[in-house]
Amino acid sequence: MSFMRPTPLESLALAAITCASCASVGPRSVPDGAVPRMLVSDGGRGSTAPSPGEWAASVGPSVGALDRDGAVVSGSATPWSTFGFEAGSVSSAIDSTVRVGLAGAGLGLDLEDLLGLNSSNTTIKAKAFWRFTENQRHRVDLSWLDLNRQGSKTVSQDINIGNGEVITAGTTATTKLDLRLIRAQYSYSFFQDERVDLGVCGSLYVLPIDFELEATGVSDASDSFGVTAPLPAVGLRFDFAITPRWLLQSDLNLFYLEFDDYKGALTSWSGGVEYRPWDHFAVGLGLETFSLGVEQNGRTDVPGVNEAGSIDLGYVGLGFSVKTRW
């Protein structure tokens, strides 16, 4: 079969049609290092071209994060959200000791074994964060956790609670310990890319603590201890994107302060995994530990600390939360 050579006018018309088609489709940029695939005729069955997954893989995470199918996730070049809020529950095992009065004048009371305070607790928690700069390296967090507990027990031995008061064996003791953990935190990400976010933290914990003991029966006695402990802390925050939809998170804070007759120490660690099935919704499962020691043995200028006594508390909790991300 012979082919006729097109005339110059026909060649010009064909070139104009081709340019118009290219303009309607729009230019496609080829990333550095990627080899473009030419459109090759396959005998009238169409033209071969890179699939969406192949094109996204050639572009890579420098343009955008890839979802589980290899497609570019639109809207952000990294998996780090600007704003987030979460709410959930924590089931925890708790151990606590309280002393009312000055050191040496009262006995440290194991609230769980001696006075029947619940050693486990399921409570609610809430947290919000905001990355408030364009580069997403500056972040503030606010979190709240409620650890209120109470219990009642008929004591089997005499208990000296200080200040000349003794709970006699056979007396029923009712105990209440209210503790809320409120934390405001600022962090700066000194290393951040599309997979890792590592930052240093400065936190302020505000811990309203109220302890009440009421004994009735063979003998009557009562005592109480209250403190609002302001505890600054420093630490590290580490997030790792396994994939754009699976995220590992960890946070560590430490504090120790000795001022006048006041002592305070705090250690807090949390770690967990987050799964984001949709762009603005996620669920999380995590483990957290917390230990607190506060002691006051006289007058002090520390705000909120105005009564003599001490409290040592530690808990380990397993938490579940639902989250929204933007």
SVG drawing of the C-alpha trace seen along z (x, -y; Angstrom):
<svg xmlns="http://www.w3.org/2000/svg" viewBox="-20 -34 38 40">
<polyline fill="none" stroke="black" stroke-width="0.4" points="0.0,0.0 1.3,-3.4 0.9,-6.7 0.5,-10.1 2.7,-12.8 0.6,-15.6 0.7,-19.0 2.2,-21.9 -1.3,-23.3 -2.4,-19.9 0.7,-19.7 0.0,-23.2 -3.6,-22.3 -2.5,-19.0 0.1,-20.9 -2.6,-23.5 -5.0,-20.7 -2.2,-19.0 -1.2,-22.2 -4.9,-22.9 -5.3,-19.5 -2.1,-19.9 -3.3,-23.2 -6.7,-21.8 -5.0,-19.0 -2.5,-21.2 1.2,-20.8 2.5,-17.9 5.8,-18.6 8.3,-15.8 10.1,-15.6 13.8,-15.7 15.3,-12.3 12.1,-10.8 12.2,-9.4 9.0,-10.5 7.3,-7.7 6.5,-8.6 3.0,-8.0 3.4,-5.1 0.9,-3.9 -0.2,-0.3 -1.9,0.3 -5.2,-1.6 -6.0,-0.2 -4.9,-3.4 -1.7,-4.8 0.3,-3.6 0.9,-6.1 2.0,-5.9 -0.7,-4.8 -1.7,-7.1 0.2,-4.9 3.3,-4.9 3.2,-8.7 2.8,-9.3 5.7,-6.9 7.9,-8.8 7.0,-12.1 7.7,-10.8 7.0,-12.3 8.7,-15.6 5.5,-16.7 3.0,-15.0 2.4,-12.1 1.3,-8.9 -1.8,-7.0 -2.0,-3.2 -2.7,-2.9 0.3,-4.9 -1.7,-8.1 -0.6,-11.5 -2.7,-12.8 -3.8,-16.3 -3.7,-19.3 -0.4,-18.9 3.2,-17.9 3.6,-16.2 1.3,-14.1 1.5,-16.8 -1.8,-18.4 -2.3,-22.1 -5.0,-21.6 -6.4,-18.6 -8.8,-17.6 -9.3,-14.3 -11.4,-12.8 -11.4,-9.4 -11.1,-7.2 -8.2,-5.9 -8.3,-2.7 -5.5,-2.9 -3.9,-1.2 -3.1,-3.6 -1.0,-3.6 -1.0,-6.5 0.3,-7.4 -0.7,-10.5 0.6,-12.1 -1.3,-14.9 0.8,-17.2 4.5,-17.8 7.1,-15.2 7.5,-13.0 4.2,-14.1 2.0,-11.9 2.0,-8.5 2.1,-8.0 -1.2,-6.3 -1.3,-3.7 -4.8,-4.7 -5.4,-1.6 -4.3,1.2 -5.0,-0.6 -8.1,-2.7 -9.8,-0.9 -9.4,-3.5 -10.0,-2.0 -6.8,-0.9 -8.1,-1.1 -10.1,-3.7 -11.6,-4.4 -11.9,-8.1 -12.1,-10.6 -9.5,-12.7 -9.3,-15.5 -6.5,-17.1 -6.1,-19.7 -3.1,-21.0 -2.4,-23.8 0.6,-24.3 0.5,-28.1 3.2,-28.9 3.4,-28.3 6.3,-25.9 4.4,-23.9 7.4,-23.7 5.8,-25.7 3.1,-23.9 1.0,-24.4 -0.9,-21.6 -3.6,-21.6 -4.6,-18.4 -6.9,-17.4 -7.3,-14.1 -9.5,-13.4 -8.3,-10.9 -11.0,-11.3 -11.5,-8.2 -13.1,-7.3 -13.5,-4.2 -14.6,-2.8 -13.1,-0.2 -13.4,1.1 -9.8,0.9 -8.2,3.9 -5.6,2.0 -5.1,-1.3 -4.0,-4.0 -2.3,-7.2 -3.2,-9.9 -1.3,-12.6 -2.3,-15.7 -3.0,-13.4 -5.8,-11.5 -6.0,-7.7 -8.4,-5.6 -9.2,-2.6 -9.4,0.9 -13.0,1.7 -13.8,-1.8 -15.1,-2.4 -13.0,-4.9 -14.3,-6.7 -11.6,-8.2 -11.8,-10.5 -8.9,-11.7 -9.6,-14.1 -6.8,-14.8 -7.0,-16.5 -4.0,-16.7 -4.1,-19.9 -1.2,-20.5 -0.3,-23.4 2.7,-22.6 4.8,-24.5 7.1,-22.5 9.5,-23.4 10.3,-20.8 14.0,-21.1 13.9,-18.2 10.9,-17.7 10.4,-16.1 7.7,-14.0 8.3,-11.0 9.7,-12.3 8.8,-15.2 11.1,-15.6 10.7,-18.5 11.7,-19.9 8.9,-20.8 8.3,-23.1 5.2,-22.3 3.3,-23.6 1.3,-21.1 -1.5,-22.4 -2.6,-19.6 -5.5,-20.4 -5.4,-17.8 -8.0,-17.3 -7.8,-14.5 -10.5,-13.8 -10.6,-11.1 -13.7,-10.5 -13.8,-7.7 -16.9,-6.7 -17.8,-3.8 -15.5,-2.7 -13.8,-6.1 -14.4,-9.3 -11.7,-11.1 -11.3,-13.3 -8.6,-15.0 -8.0,-16.6 -5.2,-17.9 -5.4,-20.2 -2.8,-21.6 -2.8,-23.0 0.7,-22.0 2.2,-24.1 4.9,-22.0 6.9,-23.1 8.5,-20.4 10.8,-19.9 10.8,-17.1 10.8,-15.7 8.1,-14.9 8.5,-12.4 6.1,-11.5 6.9,-9.0 4.7,-8.5 4.9,-4.8 2.6,-5.6 0.4,-8.7 -2.4,-6.9 -0.5,-5.2 1.4,-7.3 3.5,-6.5 3.5,-9.1 5.6,-9.5 6.0,-12.2 8.3,-12.5 8.3,-15.2 10.5,-15.5 10.4,-17.9 12.1,-18.4 11.9,-21.4 13.0,-22.1 12.1,-25.5 12.0,-26.5 10.0,-23.7 8.4,-22.6 9.5,-19.7 8.0,-18.5 8.9,-15.8 7.1,-14.6 7.7,-12.0 5.3,-11.6 5.5,-9.4 3.0,-8.5 3.2,-6.4 0.7,-5.3 -0.4,-4.5 -2.9,-6.5 -4.8,-5.3 -6.5,-7.8 -9.1,-6.0 -10.3,-9.4 -8.6,-12.7 -10.0,-14.5 -10.8,-11.5 -8.5,-9.2 -8.6,-6.7 -5.8,-6.1 -4.6,-3.5 -1.9,-4.3 -0.1,-3.6 0.8,-6.3 2.6,-6.4 2.7,-9.2 4.4,-9.6 4.0,-12.6 5.6,-13.5 4.7,-16.7 5.7,-17.5 5.1,-20.7 6.6,-21.0 6.0,-24.6 5.3,-28.0 6.2,-28.6 5.8,-31.2 4.8,-28.5 1.3,-29.5 -1.5,-27.2 0.7,-25.3 -0.5,-26.4 -1.0,-23.2 1.5,-20.7 1.5,-17.2 2.7,-15.1 1.3,-12.9 3.0,-10.3 1.1,-9.0 1.8,-6.8 -0.4,-5.3 -0.2,-3.3 -3.1,-3.7 -4.3,-2.2 -6.3,-4.8 -8.5,-4.8 -9.5,-8.1 -11.2,-9.4 -9.6,-12.4 -10.2,-15.0 -7.4,-16.5 -7.2,-19.5"/>
</svg>
